[in-house]
């Protein structure tokens, strides 16, 4: 589950929201009052959601926080609905002020499920080879094709098999002190 960062201009508000979320079983970082604190917290974590007000104590707006946050974090803006129009073009999710507990919790749950789906998709997406890696593979294939009269498919399968055999050898070897 991703970590939540709570950032509001008044520490009492941040602590109250954090307390509510902790009671509901969420992992919440230290409450913040400034955008700089929230960004610093996010930099120390892998991913999560920053729950914030429209403007923080260091005069940082949620939109600036959105720009400076790590890419693995999302923003949940808690603000009056008349401020939501600015959010439609960005990927900022909004919840109305005053906070309704069920709305806040269901929105957080939806955002976390979305993050989980993205993480799973990223894990199943094959890693792209660098141009250098691809060049090495192509050179090896061409050498096998020329010297052993293999087709490109046969050469690729041979390289693939050798690679798997080598990785099995490394796995089965005991580690030496």
C-alpha positions as CSV (number, residue, x, y, z in Angstrom):
1,X,0.0,0.0,0.0
2,X,1.3,3.5,-0.8
3,X,2.1,6.0,1.8
4,X,0.0,9.1,2.3
5,X,1.5,12.6,2.9
6,X,-0.8,15.1,4.5
7,X,0.0,18.8,3.8
8,X,-2.2,21.7,5.0
9,X,-1.2,25.3,5.9
10,X,-2.3,24.8,9.5
11,X,-0.6,22.0,11.5
12,X,-3.9,21.3,13.4
13,X,-5.7,20.5,10.1
14,X,-2.9,18.3,8.9
15,X,-2.8,16.4,12.3
16,X,-6.5,16.0,12.3
17,X,-6.6,14.5,8.8
18,X,-3.6,12.3,9.6
19,X,-5.2,11.1,12.8
20,X,-8.4,10.2,10.9
21,X,-6.4,8.3,8.2
22,X,-4.3,6.4,10.8
23,X,-7.4,5.4,12.7
24,X,-8.7,3.9,9.4
25,X,-5.5,1.9,8.9
26,X,-3.6,4.0,6.4
27,X,0.2,4.5,6.5
28,X,0.6,8.3,6.9
29,X,3.9,10.1,7.0
30,X,4.6,13.1,9.3
31,X,2.0,15.9,8.7
32,X,3.4,18.9,6.8
33,X,2.5,22.5,6.6
34,X,4.6,23.6,3.6
35,X,5.1,22.4,0.1
36,X,8.8,22.0,0.7
37,X,8.2,19.6,3.6
38,X,5.8,17.6,1.5
39,X,8.2,17.3,-1.4
40,X,11.0,16.4,1.0
41,X,8.8,13.6,2.5
42,X,7.9,12.4,-1.0
43,X,11.6,12.3,-2.1
44,X,12.3,9.8,0.8
45,X,9.4,7.5,-0.2
46,X,8.9,5.2,-3.2
47,X,5.3,6.3,-4.1
48,X,2.1,7.5,-2.6
49,X,-0.5,10.2,-2.5
50,X,-0.1,13.8,-1.3
51,X,-3.3,15.1,0.3
52,X,-3.1,18.8,0.4
53,X,-4.9,22.1,0.6
54,X,-5.0,24.7,-2.1
55,X,-2.2,26.9,-0.7
56,X,0.4,25.8,1.9
57,X,2.2,27.9,4.6
58,X,5.2,28.6,2.3
59,X,2.7,30.1,-0.3
60,X,3.2,27.1,-2.5
61,X,0.1,26.3,-4.5
62,X,-1.1,22.7,-5.1
63,X,-0.2,23.2,-8.8
64,X,3.4,24.0,-7.9
65,X,3.5,21.0,-5.6
66,X,2.2,18.9,-8.5
67,X,5.1,20.1,-10.7
68,X,7.9,19.5,-8.1
69,X,6.7,16.2,-6.6
70,X,8.2,12.8,-7.7
71,X,6.4,11.2,-10.6
72,X,5.4,8.2,-8.5
73,X,3.2,10.5,-6.3
74,X,-0.3,11.7,-7.0
75,X,-2.0,14.8,-5.6
76,X,-5.4,14.8,-3.9
77,X,-6.5,18.4,-3.5
78,X,-8.9,19.2,-0.7
79,X,-10.5,22.5,-1.6
80,X,-13.8,24.3,-2.3
81,X,-15.5,23.3,-5.5
82,X,-15.0,26.8,-7.1
83,X,-11.3,26.1,-7.2
84,X,-11.7,22.7,-9.0
85,X,-11.9,24.2,-12.5
86,X,-8.1,24.7,-12.5
87,X,-7.7,21.0,-11.8
88,X,-9.5,19.6,-14.9
89,X,-6.5,19.9,-17.2
90,X,-4.1,18.3,-14.8
91,X,-4.0,14.9,-13.1
92,X,-5.0,16.3,-9.8
93,X,-7.9,14.6,-8.0
94,X,-10.2,16.8,-5.9
95,X,-12.3,16.4,-2.8
96,X,-14.7,19.0,-1.6
97,X,-14.2,21.2,1.5
98,X,-15.5,20.7,4.2
99,X,-14.2,17.2,4.1
100,X,-16.7,14.3,4.2
101,X,-14.9,11.3,5.6
102,X,-16.5,8.8,3.3
103,X,-15.7,10.9,0.2
104,X,-12.1,11.3,1.3
105,X,-11.7,7.6,2.1
106,X,-13.3,6.3,-1.1
107,X,-11.3,8.7,-3.2
108,X,-8.0,7.6,-1.5
109,X,-9.0,3.9,-2.1
110,X,-9.7,4.5,-5.8
111,X,-6.3,6.3,-6.2
112,X,-4.4,3.6,-4.4
113,X,-6.1,0.9,-6.6
114,X,-5.0,2.9,-9.7
115,X,-1.4,3.0,-8.4
116,X,-1.5,-0.8,-7.8
117,X,-2.7,-1.4,-11.4
118,X,0.1,0.9,-12.8
119,X,2.7,-0.9,-10.7
120,X,1.5,-4.3,-11.9
121,X,1.5,-3.1,-15.5
122,X,5.0,-1.8,-15.2
123,X,6.2,-5.1,-13.9
124,X,4.7,-7.1,-16.7
125,X,5.9,-4.7,-19.4
126,X,9.2,-6.1,-20.7
127,X,12.3,-4.0,-20.1
128,X,13.6,-2.3,-23.2
129,X,17.1,-3.1,-24.3
130,X,19.6,-0.3,-24.6
131,X,21.1,0.3,-28.1
132,X,24.4,-1.1,-26.9
133,X,22.7,-4.3,-25.6
134,X,20.8,-4.7,-28.9
135,X,24.0,-4.2,-30.9
136,X,25.8,-7.0,-28.9
137,X,22.9,-9.4,-29.5
138,X,22.7,-8.6,-33.2
139,X,26.5,-9.1,-33.5
140,X,26.3,-12.4,-31.8
141,X,23.4,-13.5,-33.9
142,X,25.2,-12.6,-37.2
143,X,28.4,-14.5,-36.0
144,X,26.3,-17.6,-35.3
145,X,24.5,-17.3,-38.6
146,X,27.7,-17.0,-40.6
147,X,29.8,-19.6,-38.8
148,X,27.2,-22.2,-38.0
149,X,24.8,-21.7,-40.9
150,X,21.9,-20.9,-38.6
151,X,18.8,-18.9,-39.4
152,X,18.3,-15.7,-37.4
153,X,15.6,-17.4,-35.3
154,X,17.9,-20.3,-34.5
155,X,20.7,-18.0,-33.6
156,X,18.4,-16.0,-31.3
157,X,17.1,-19.2,-29.6
158,X,20.7,-20.4,-29.1
159,X,21.7,-17.2,-27.4
160,X,18.6,-17.2,-25.3
161,X,19.2,-20.8,-24.2
162,X,22.9,-20.1,-23.4
163,X,21.8,-17.1,-21.3
164,X,19.3,-19.1,-19.3
165,X,21.8,-21.9,-18.8
166,X,24.3,-19.4,-17.4
167,X,21.8,-17.8,-15.1
168,X,20.9,-21.3,-13.7
169,X,24.6,-22.0,-13.1
170,X,24.9,-18.7,-11.1
171,X,21.8,-19.5,-9.1
172,X,22.8,-23.0,-8.2
173,X,26.4,-22.1,-7.2
174,X,26.9,-21.8,-3.5
175,X,28.1,-18.4,-2.3
176,X,31.6,-18.5,-1.1
177,X,32.8,-16.4,1.9
